[in-house]
Amino acid sequence: MTDAKTQITDVDPADFIEAVEPEKKREEAKVLDTLFRKVTGKKPQMWGPSIIGYGEYRTTYDSGRDVHWMRSGFSPRKAKHSLYLMGGYCDEVAGKRRDALLEKLGKYKTGKSCLYINKLADVDMDVLEELLRNDWKAMARKYPE
C-alpha cells in the first residue's frame, strides 16, 4: 500500500486561516469553517498544507488501493474556494439531491468531487448549507464511523 500524498498534519487550522490572503478570503474562510463545524459537528484538521478537513474515513478501492481521506472540507485558494464534497458522487440519492440544490446555489463551477466558489456573495448560503448536509449524510451512509 502506498500512502496518499495529502495527509493529516499538526498545523492548527485556525493558524492556517489567519494566514490566508487576501483578507476577504480569510474572512470567508472563517465563515466556511463555522458552517462546516455546524454541519459536521467535527473539529477541523489540516490535510496537507492547504486543505481544512472535517471527519475522515477509510476505504479500499476495487483496485486494492487503500484510501484514508477527509469526509468533507475546503481550501481557501486565492482565486476561489475549493469545497470537497464526495458524498454526492458516491451515493446516487445524494447525487440527485445535489444536482437539484446546485440549480438554486448561484454562481459556481464543479470538478469531479469539488465545488468551486469565487466568493461567498455569489451563492445562497442556505443552499450551500443544505448541500453540505446532503453530502455529510451520504458519506455517513456509505462510510459509517
N, C-alpha and C positions, 0 to 999 in steps of 0.2 A: 504494500500500500504506500502510495506517495502522499505526503502531507500537502494540503492546499496551500497555495502561496499566501492567501489572505487569512490570517489567524487572529485570535483574540490577543490584545496587547494589555499592558499595565497602565497605559495612558488614561487619565481621567477624562471622560467625555466633556465634562464642564470646562476643563482647561483647554481642550481642543476647540470647543465652541467659542471661548473667549478670544482665541487667536484667529478666528475666521475673519477674512477681509473680502470685500469691503464691509463697513459697519452694518449696512442694510441687510446683507446676507447673514451676518452674525445675529441680528435681531430676529430674522426669520428662522434661523436655526434654533433659537431658543423657543420660538412658538412651536416648531415642529417637534422638538424634544418634549415639550409639555403635552402635546397631542399624542405622541407615541406612548408616553408613560401612562396617560389617561386610558388609552385604548387597550394597551397590553398588560398594564399592571406590573411591568418589569422595569428594573433599573437598567440603564444602557451600559454597554461595553463597547470599547473601540475594537474594530476589526481592521487590522492593518493600520495605515497611517491616516485614513480619512473617512472611514465608514463607521457610523454610530449604529450599533445593532441592538435589538431587543429580543431576548429569548434566544434559544438555539435548538438545533435538532441534529440528529444523525440518521443517515440512511445509506443504503448500498444500491447503486445503480445496477441495471441489468448487466452491464459490462463487468461488474465486480468491483468497481471503484467505490471506496468508502468516502462519504462526504460528511463533514461537520461544518455547519453554516448557521447563520442567524435566521430566526424566523421572519423577521421584518427589520427594516432600518432605513437610514437615509444618509446621504452625503451632501453637505452644503458646498457645492462646487461654485467657482467664480461665476460661470456663465448661467448655470441653472442648478436647481436642487435635483438630485437623483434619489428617488424613493424606490426601495427594493421590496417588491410585493409579489412573492412567489405563489401565494395561495390561489390566486385566480387563474394560474397557469397549470396547477396540478390537480385541480378539482373542477369538474365540469359545471356543477351547480354554481359554485363561486364565480367561475368564469363568465357565465351568463349574467349573473348579478353585476359583476364588474363592468361588463360591456354596457349594461343599462345605466349604471352610475356614471360611467365616463361620458355618456351623451349629455349629462347635466353638469359636469365638472367645470367646464370653462376651457381656457387655453392651456394645452399640454401637448406633449409628444410621448410616445411609448417605444420601448425596446422589448426584448424578449421577456424579461421579468422586471423591467424598470418603468417607472413613471417619471418623466422629466417635466419640471415646472420652473419657468424662468423666475417668476416672483409670485408670492402667495396672493397678491392682489388680483392675479389672473384667474384664480379658481374660487369656487364656492367652498368655504371651509367646512360647512356641514356635510356636503357631499364627500369631501376628502376624508372626513372622519368616518363616514359610513363605508367608504372604500377600504380604509384601514381595518375597520371592524370585520367586514366581509372577508378580507384576506386573513386576518388573525384567526377567525373561526375555522376557515378552510384548512389552515396549517395545523390547527389543533385536531381536526378530524383526521387528516392524513398522517400526522406525526404526533400521536398523543404523548404527553410528557410522562 
